[in-house]
Amino acid sequence: MEVKKITVIGAGTMGAGIAQVCCESGFETIIFDKFPESIKNGLEKINKFWDKGISKGKTTAEQKEIWSSLLNTSENLSSAVANADLVIEAVPEIINLKIEIFQELDQLTKTTCILATNTSSLSITKIAKSTKNPKRVIGMHFFNPVPLMKLLEIIKHEEISTNTIDIIKKIATSMNKTPIIVKDSPGFATSRLGVVLGNEAIKMLAEGVASASDIDYAMNLGYRHPMGPLELSDLVGLDVRRDILIGLAEATGDNSYLPHPLLEKLVNNGELGKKTNKGIYNWENGIKSERKDLI
């Protein structure tokens, strides 16, 4: 099957980024969101990215015109997915919400349409089994910011067809992504490693082992990580990191995965990282600075 039309469910940060790379890769793309304001914000993010590329001479106005012609929006799920060859769901990490959406997609899409979920930790198996045809359900874990991050984690489950995996691998390559194949297990590969490192870094910060910036520099310079675990946690969202850790603890029965009390405290205070201008660091005007009041 050749994929020509892609529908992205959700116009948030991840959904907008996924839709952007779909257009840039030559796919006819529809962004669906039931909230008009979300669609507006998503389109603004995409256009801002393209305009910035033009201003820096990395892309051209002609390219933006071509990409824009491939992008459409919809507030009606039925019409948005009716002719799609691939649907990529990118809604919040709530398993019941995703299952509800996939059960709708099961009824509204062509039987040949592949149904993908962009999740960083939720069970692909549970989502797939909620549909009548699990063979066409797959995990596509993109990374933020989607247009810049090369990795695409493809998650398979026991009932998936090899054809579905092969098609998604080809799409990943066409999107200029490097795919890795991971079996459906708690936290997959990237989230499981990433959140454990971040949680341990927060524990070290709470214990006064070193400042947040020095812990991050240790990984930047000592292990050649492009971004330290604390800065990355702020970028991803401390609430997202907390929820993944709780999910890992529940799925494995291993309480060592539970979020450190400092992480819980920050989330409960609404200090979620860069998106709220405060987390492990201060992020006023998007500029990172050390917090002196944290410990």
C-alpha positions as a printed NumPy array, in Angstrom:
array([[  0.   ,   0.   ,   0.   ],
       [  1.249,   3.476,  -0.871],
       [  0.615,   6.175,   1.717],
       [ -0.41 ,   9.476,   0.164],
       [ -2.805,  11.027,   2.675],
       [ -2.112,  11.407,   6.4  ],
       [ -4.426,  12.729,   9.098],
       [ -2.987,  13.924,  12.404],
       [ -5.324,  13.85 ,  15.416],
       [ -4.535,  16.731,  17.76 ],
       [ -3.081,  20.159,  16.96 ],
       [ -0.916,  20.595,  20.054],
       [  2.863,  20.861,  20.08 ],
       [  3.426,  17.272,  18.972],
       [  0.509,  17.134,  16.549],
       [  1.525,  20.358,  14.824],
       [  5.129,  19.179,  14.572],
       [  4.101,  15.819,  13.111],
       [  1.794,  17.496,  10.594],
       [  4.619,  19.828,   9.592],
       [  7.039,  17.005,   8.779],
       [  4.268,  15.178,   6.901],
       [  3.815,  18.188,   4.605],
       [  7.535,  18.688,   4.197],
       [  7.791,  15.032,   3.151],
       [  5.214,  15.485,   0.393],
       [  2.161,  13.925,   2.014],
       [ -1.314,  15.409,   1.769],
       [ -1.978,  16.241,   5.399],
       [ -5.002,  17.097,   7.525],
       [ -4.806,  18.292,  11.123],
       [ -7.924,  17.424,  13.081],
       [ -8.795,  19.018,  16.4  ],
       [-12.231,  19.643,  17.856],
       [-11.052,  22.963,  19.305],
       [-10.698,  25.753,  16.692],
       [ -8.277,  27.653,  18.935],
       [ -5.963,  24.648,  19.049],
       [ -5.938,  24.443,  15.252],
       [ -5.17 ,  28.16 ,  15.037],
       [ -2.293,  27.844,  17.487],
       [ -0.966,  24.769,  15.713],
       [ -0.918,  26.507,  12.341],
       [  0.794,  29.536,  13.879],
       [  3.574,  27.308,  15.223],
       [  4.069,  25.677,  11.828],
       [  4.139,  28.98 ,   9.935],
       [  6.455,  30.547,  12.503],
       [  8.884,  27.662,  12.013],
       [  8.746,  27.935,   8.237],
       [  9.161,  31.735,   8.303],
       [ 12.165,  31.406,  10.599],
       [ 13.721,  28.944,   8.164],
       [ 13.185,  31.376,   5.293],
       [ 14.703,  34.275,   7.249],
       [ 17.8  ,  32.193,   7.966],
       [ 18.113,  31.088,   4.349],
       [ 17.59 ,  27.421,   5.201],
       [ 14.361,  27.158,   3.197],
       [ 12.587,  29.24 ,   0.578],
       [  9.231,  30.946,   0.219],
       [  8.543,  28.603,  -2.697],
       [  9.018,  25.587,  -0.429],
       [  6.664,  27.066,   2.145],
       [  4.064,  27.604,  -0.57 ],
       [  4.289,  23.948,  -1.643],
       [  4.12 ,  22.669,   1.93 ],
       [  1.19 ,  24.95 ,   2.768],
       [ -0.744,  23.649,  -0.238],
       [ -0.511,  20.136,   1.215],
       [ -1.845,  21.14 ,   4.638],
       [ -5.531,  21.341,   5.525],
       [ -7.481,  21.409,   8.785],
       [-10.728,  19.899,  10.003],
       [-12.968,  19.985,  13.069],
       [-14.948,  16.979,  11.844],
       [-13.322,  13.641,  12.622],
       [-15.338,  11.617,  10.115],
       [-14.428,  13.759,   7.118],
       [-10.84 ,  14.231,   8.346],
       [-10.047,  10.502,   8.298],
       [-12.389,   9.199,   5.586],
       [ -9.732,   9.008,   2.871],
       [ -6.62 ,   8.765,   5.013],
       [ -4.   ,   6.079,   4.362],
       [ -2.413,   6.729,   7.748],
       [ -3.806,   8.348,  10.89 ],
       [ -1.38 ,   9.507,  13.569],
       [ -3.023,  10.237,  16.914],
       [ -1.253,  12.844,  19.075],
       [ -3.608,  13.631,  21.947],
       [ -2.67 ,  13.818,  25.673],
       [ -1.26 ,  10.721,  27.376],
       [ -4.564,   9.408,  28.737],
       [ -5.104,   5.737,  27.871],
       [ -8.92 ,   5.862,  27.987],
       [ -8.96 ,   8.892,  25.683],
       [ -6.708,   7.165,  23.173],
       [ -8.764,   3.959,  23.282],
       [-11.949,   5.946,  22.692],
       [-10.386,   7.662,  19.667],
       [ -9.08 ,   4.4  ,  18.201],
       [-12.476,   2.762,  18.549],
       [-13.93 ,   5.665,  16.556],
       [-11.15 ,   5.431,  13.977],
       [-11.871,   1.718,  13.663],
       [-15.332,   2.605,  12.38 ],
       [-14.497,   5.713,  10.336],
       [-11.358,   4.766,   8.39 ],
       [-10.709,   2.508,   5.424],
       [ -9.784,  -1.044,   6.414],
       [ -6.386,  -0.522,   4.761],
       [ -5.659,   2.62 ,   6.77 ],
       [ -2.846,   2.279,   9.328],
       [ -3.651,   3.643,  12.789],
       [ -0.674,   4.992,  14.741],
       [ -0.422,   6.443,  18.22 ],
       [  2.244,   8.925,  19.245],
       [  2.749,   7.834,  22.843],
       [  5.883,   7.894,  24.946],
       [  4.867,   5.168,  27.379],
       [  1.285,   3.868,  27.089],
       [  0.509,   0.277,  26.102],
       [  0.194,  -0.175,  22.342],
       [ -1.259,  -3.619,  23.017],
       [ -4.2  ,  -2.204,  24.989],
       [ -4.905,   0.367,  22.309],
       [ -4.632,  -2.194,  19.493],
       [ -6.88 ,  -4.717,  21.225],
       [ -9.598,  -2.099,  21.6  ],
       [-10.008,  -2.218,  17.804],
       [-11.383,  -4.928,  15.536],
       [ -8.181,  -5.116,  13.508],
       [ -5.09 ,  -4.887,  15.766],
       [ -2.801,  -5.759,  12.834],
       [ -2.991,  -2.21 ,  11.523],
       [ -2.268,  -0.466,  14.858],
       [  1.266,   0.679,  15.655],
       [  3.172,   3.056,  17.902],
       [  5.04 ,   6.027,  16.384],
       [  6.893,   7.858,  19.138],
       [  8.125,  11.193,  17.777],
       [ 10.379,  13.502,  19.78 ],
       [ 10.039,  17.194,  20.542],
       [ 10.694,  19.337,  18.548],
       [  9.462,  16.973,  15.853],
       [ 10.892,  18.846,  12.825],
       [ 14.421,  18.74 ,  14.304],
       [ 14.652,  15.417,  16.144],
       [ 15.873,  12.558,  13.945],
       [ 14.704,   9.598,  16.02 ],
       [ 11.394,   7.805,  15.512],
       [ 10.653,   4.973,  17.925],
       [  8.386,   2.432,  16.235],
       [  6.586,   0.211,  18.737],
       [  5.271,  -3.197,  17.721],
       [  2.905,  -5.534,  19.573],
       [  2.27 ,  -9.263,  19.234],
       [ -0.661,  -9.007,  16.817],
       [  0.801,  -6.419,  14.437],
       [  1.439,  -7.358,  10.811],
       [  4.942,  -7.175,   9.345],
       [  3.43 ,  -5.194,   6.456],
       [  2.329,  -2.442,   8.858],
       [  5.842,  -2.231,  10.32 ],
       [  7.47 ,  -2.156,   6.878],
       [  5.217,   0.652,   5.658],
       [  5.893,   2.794,   8.745],
       [  9.651,   2.213,   8.419],
       [  9.487,   3.521,   4.838],
       [  7.451,   6.536,   5.95 ],
       [  9.996,   7.25 ,   8.7  ],
       [ 12.767,   7.277,   6.122],
       [ 10.776,   9.565,   3.828],
       [ 10.362,  11.946,   6.795],
       [ 14.151,  11.958,   7.214],
       [ 13.822,  10.127,  10.517],
       [ 15.942,   7.264,  11.803],
       [ 13.599,   4.5  ,  12.994],
       [ 14.268,   2.004,  15.752],
       [ 11.959,  -0.967,  16.354],
       [ 10.967,  -1.649,  19.957],
       [  8.566,  -4.217,  21.368],
       [  5.645,  -2.998,  23.452],
       [  6.993,  -2.886,  27.004],
       [  6.66 ,  -0.313,  29.818],
       [  8.391,   2.914,  28.769],
       [  9.626,   1.306,  25.514],
       [ 13.364,   2.065,  25.14 ],
       [ 13.716,   5.836,  25.155],
       [ 11.209,   6.85 ,  27.838],
       [ 12.339,   4.114,  30.203],
       [ 15.976,   5.199,  30.043],
       [ 15.25 ,   8.914,  29.847],
       [ 12.936,   9.223,  32.83 ],
       [ 15.159,   7.081,  35.051],
       [ 18.142,   9.327,  34.303],
       [ 16.036,  12.441,  34.88 ],
       [ 14.598,  11.117,  38.139],
       [ 18.077,  10.261,  39.46 ],
       [ 19.306,  13.736,  38.491],
       [ 16.427,  15.309,  40.443],
       [ 17.324,  13.107,  43.426],
       [ 20.924,  14.348,  43.235],
       [ 19.708,  17.937,  43.055],
       [ 17.516,  17.441,  46.129],
       [ 20.423,  15.879,  48.021],
       [ 22.649,  18.849,  47.216],
       [ 25.163,  16.771,  45.26 ],
       [ 25.541,  19.605,  42.742],
       [ 23.572,  22.463,  41.23 ],
       [ 21.128,  21.796,  38.407],
       [ 23.418,  23.369,  35.826],
       [ 26.481,  21.443,  37.056],
       [ 24.588,  18.133,  36.941],
       [ 23.578,  18.955,  33.376],
       [ 27.124,  20.033,  32.452],
       [ 28.376,  16.696,  33.803],
       [ 26.294,  14.872,  31.211],
       [ 26.934,  17.457,  28.477],
       [ 30.698,  17.351,  28.779],
       [ 31.385,  14.015,  30.451],
       [ 29.03 ,  11.86 ,  28.377],
       [ 28.515,  14.103,  25.335],
       [ 24.765,  14.404,  25.863],
       [ 23.577,  17.419,  23.829],
       [ 21.229,  18.39 ,  26.671],
       [ 21.443,  17.584,  30.369],
       [ 18.734,  15.445,  32.034],
       [ 17.308,  18.312,  34.109],
       [ 17.043,  20.766,  31.226],
       [ 15.515,  18.009,  29.091],
       [ 12.973,  17.244,  31.82 ],
       [ 11.929,  20.896,  31.815],
       [ 11.616,  20.852,  28.031],
       [  9.541,  17.651,  27.917],
       [  7.376,  18.75 ,  30.865],
       [  7.763,  17.662,  34.474],
       [  4.16 ,  16.469,  34.552],
       [  4.814,  14.228,  31.538],
       [  7.954,  12.827,  33.175],
       [  6.088,  12.266,  36.466],
       [  3.24 ,  10.419,  34.756],
       [  5.615,   8.144,  32.834],
       [  7.444,   7.232,  36.058],
       [  4.174,   6.402,  37.811],
       [  3.103,   4.317,  34.828],
       [  6.396,   2.413,  34.881],
       [  6.078,   1.708,  38.596],
       [  2.534,   0.422,  38.168],
       [  3.326,  -1.674,  35.091],
       [  6.445,  -3.306,  36.537],
       [  5.533,  -3.401,  40.226],
       [  8.93 ,  -1.804,  40.902],
       [  8.66 ,   1.211,  43.228],
       [ 12.18 ,   2.338,  42.339],
       [ 10.566,   3.982,  39.31 ],
       [  8.346,   6.226,  41.452],
       [  8.974,   9.966,  40.971],
       [ 11.193,  11.675,  43.519],
       [  9.267,  13.865,  46.036],
       [ 10.878,  17.004,  44.586],
       [  9.436,  16.161,  41.17 ],
       [  6.011,  15.592,  42.75 ],
       [  6.29 ,  18.907,  44.576],
       [  7.093,  20.856,  41.415],
       [  4.231,  19.262,  39.486],
       [  1.766,  19.866,  42.334],
       [  2.855,  23.525,  42.407],
       [  2.143,  23.847,  38.685],
       [  5.848,  24.357,  37.973],
       [  6.011,  22.076,  34.961],
       [  9.094,  23.339,  33.168],
       [  9.565,  25.607,  30.183],
       [  5.873,  25.624,  29.245],
       [  4.996,  27.318,  32.57 ],
       [  8.162,  29.463,  32.7  ],
       [  9.309,  27.633,  35.823],
       [ 10.402,  24.113,  36.651],
       [ 13.82 ,  22.885,  37.685],
       [ 15.052,  26.105,  36.079],
       [ 13.489,  29.517,  35.624],
       [ 12.444,  30.109,  32.013],
       [ 11.301,  33.731,  31.911],
       [ 11.137,  34.947,  28.298],
       [ 12.358,  31.518,  27.239],
       [ 15.784,  32.119,  28.823],
       [ 17.078,  29.475,  31.226],
       [ 18.447,  30.548,  34.613],
       [ 19.297,  28.75 ,  37.853],
       [ 16.696,  28.645,  40.626],
       [ 18.037,  29.582,  44.054],
       [ 14.805,  28.774,  45.891],
       [ 14.393,  25.177,  44.838],
       [ 16.08 ,  23.281,  47.64 ]])
